[in-house]
């Protein structure tokens, strides 16, 4: 891998997943036709996650800096909710009209952070057991 690649720059290891994620924007946008403020919301697909952030596959880009309220249902049936910031958005090279959104977790309830940590630790244990 090339020196300075995105993987080498990560502070936290990523776990590949394919989970639904619900989001809504925190800061309102203005409708260009009516001037009325509105919030975006939707359901997309979580592609990977770490303790510091996530990558989402999305049908539309959200600009860097946008703040989001997230809800992810973890495989054990518990929910992880957090506030996140869009760090980057780019067109996915092998997926027509699909964007990748890099999210940085900004905050959330302590018990929800614990749920995410448990999921990540369980995934790491399964990965170690599978490679042994």
HUDA-V853193 format. One record per residue. N is the residue number from 1. RES is the residue in one letter. SS is DSSP state (h for helix, s for strand, l for the rest). PSI is psi in radians with two decimals (none if undefined). D_CENTER is the distance of its C-alpha to the mean C-alpha in Angstrom with 2 decimals. Layout:
# HUDA-V853193
n={N:N}
res={RES:RES}
ss={SS:SS}
psi={PSI:PSI}
d_center={D_CENTER:D_CENTER}
This chain:
# HUDA-V853193
n={1:2:3:4:5:6:7:8:9:10:11:12:13:14:15:16:17:18:19:20:21:22:23:24:25:26:27:28:29:30:31:32:33:34:35:36:37:38:39:40:41:42:43:44:45:46:47:48:49:50:51:52:53:54:55:56:57:58:59:60:61:62:63:64:65:66:67:68:69:70:71:72:73:74:75:76:77:78:79:80:81:82:83:84:85:86:87:88:89:90:91:92:93:94:95:96:97:98:99:100:101:102:103:104:105:106:107:108:109:110:111:112:113:114:115:116:117:118:119:120:121:122:123:124:125:126:127:128:129:130:131:132}
res={X:X:X:X:X:X:X:X:X:X:X:X:X:X:X:X:X:X:X:X:X:X:X:X:X:X:X:X:X:X:X:X:X:X:X:X:X:X:X:X:X:X:X:X:X:X:X:X:X:X:X:X:X:X:X:X:X:X:X:X:X:X:X:X:X:X:X:X:X:X:X:X:X:X:X:X:X:X:X:X:X:X:X:X:X:X:X:X:X:X:X:X:X:X:X:X:X:X:X:X:X:X:X:X:X:X:X:X:X:X:X:X:X:X:X:X:X:X:X:X:X:X:X:X:X:X:X:X:X:X:X:X}
ss={l:l:l:l:l:h:h:h:h:l:l:l:l:l:s:s:s:s:s:s:s:s:s:s:s:l:l:l:s:s:l:l:l:l:l:l:s:s:l:l:s:s:s:s:s:s:s:s:s:l:l:l:s:s:s:s:s:s:l:l:l:l:l:l:l:l:s:s:s:s:s:s:s:l:l:l:l:l:s:s:s:s:s:s:s:s:s:s:s:s:s:l:l:l:l:l:l:l:s:s:s:s:s:s:s:s:s:l:l:h:h:h:h:h:h:h:h:h:h:h:h:h:h:h:h:h:h:h:h:h:h:l}
psi={2.51:2.52:2.39:0.15:2.88:-0.70:-0.67:-0.42:-0.21:2.44:-0.44:2.41:2.53:2.56:2.14:2.31:2.99:1.41:2.59:2.53:2.30:2.50:2.76:2.54:2.63:-0.68:2.30:2.68:2.87:2.26:2.20:-0.41:-0.75:-0.31:0.11:2.34:2.53:2.87:2.45:2.54:2.73:3.13:2.25:-2.90:2.22:2.18:-0.65:2.81:2.61:-3.12:-0.31:-0.23:-2.91:2.86:2.30:2.41:2.21:2.62:-0.25:2.56:2.61:2.34:2.54:2.46:-0.33:2.38:2.43:2.63:2.17:2.60:2.13:2.24:2.02:2.77:-0.43:0.05:-0.10:2.77:2.50:2.13:2.47:2.86:2.37:2.86:2.38:2.02:-0.64:2.75:2.31:2.64:2.29:2.20:-0.62:0.20:1.88:2.27:0.54:2.42:2.63:2.32:2.16:2.13:2.43:2.17:2.26:-0.52:2.98:3.00:2.46:-0.69:-0.50:-0.65:-0.67:-0.72:-0.77:-0.79:-0.76:-0.78:-0.81:-0.72:-0.73:-0.71:-0.75:-0.71:-0.75:-0.71:-0.73:-0.72:-0.65:-0.53:-0.15:none}
d_center={23.87:24.66:24.92:22.20:19.62:15.88:16.00:18.95:17.39:14.51:15.44:13.65:13.80:10.96:11.35:11.30:10.56:11.13:10.12:10.16:7.75:9.85:9.54:12.42:13.31:15.27:17.72:19.98:20.88:24.46:25.56:27.56:30.35:30.98:29.50:28.01:24.81:21.95:18.31:15.85:14.20:13.04:11.55:9.53:8.59:5.85:7.59:7.10:6.33:8.81:10.47:9.50:5.86:3.28:4.40:4.89:8.68:10.32:14.02:14.20:13.06:12.23:14.06:13.10:13.76:12.73:11.76:9.86:10.53:7.98:9.57:8.78:12.11:12.59:15.37:17.96:17.70:16.42:13.69:11.10:10.85:9.78:10.23:7.91:9.27:8.66:10.16:11.06:11.46:13.79:15.61:14.98:18.41:19.24:17.78:19.91:18.46:14.80:12.37:9.54:7.23:6.41:4.88:7.41:8.04:11.49:12.96:13.55:16.48:17.84:18.23:14.58:13.85:16.70:15.29:12.18:14.79:17.05:14.71:14.04:17.81:18.87:16.97:18.64:21.97:21.82:21.11:24.04:26.25:25.64:26.59:29.66}
